[in-house]
Amino acid sequence: MAQGKVEICGVNTAKLPLLKAEEKEKLFKQIESGDQAAREKYIEGNLRLVLSVIKRFSSSNENVDDLFQIGCIGLIKAIDNFDSTLNVKFSTYAVPMIIGEIRRFLRDNNTIRVSRSLKDTAYKAIYAKENLIRQNMKEPTLNEISAEIGISKEDIVYALDAIQNPMSLYEPIFTDGGDTLYVMDQISDKKNKEENWVEHLSLSEAIKKLGEREREIISLRFFEGKTQMEVADLIGISQAQVSRLEKNALKVMKNYLTA
């Protein structure tokens, strides 16, 4: 990988802005209020973070432009999912997201060689999807993504399929203070919503031991089969907070039921 390269994906890395802590805090408040210009500035101000991460993959034979684009997708996901109320630095949260995105790309790329044009189409579709979710607070349709980037639905589907790779349900997504979020935490089970083991418990009494928010989370997760991300969107907190509250609620219920 050409570490001495100054321009990556048309970006002059020697002239990337460096945000101060106060600027980052101010920008993130604007982002949370829906300011797209602040979001773009925050992304640009953290591109150095992507560069520092892709240096870890210097032994890879992959094109540096590809790694940079994939790293940027991880950065955008981190920005859109970061909870500024948690006592965690943004870089601490973002680095594992960026690394994970690149590792998934490398695993897939080592198995199947995908043409550059297909990868570019897939990157554009993923980036457009993230932007549309941010703007509209809902999952965009394929038609919406197609209209956003001016590429046919068929080409988008083909490109996204080409870069897909299998993933373990136990692959960690994010770790914060000892609480690890796994892929399985983001997947709802339509056939078995864990009611098989919940139904035979004395739920009515155990649930009364929970706070209002914890009761709501347990109901959404185990009775309605919602994912943690869906629950987070519904009640207005981060997925990491949902995970913590869920684990605490189950612990309270278990202690009550086994006492």
Order of alpha helices (4+ residues) and beta strands (2+ residues): beta-beta-alpha-alpha-alpha-alpha-alpha-alpha-alpha-alpha-beta-beta-alpha-alpha-alpha-alpha-alpha
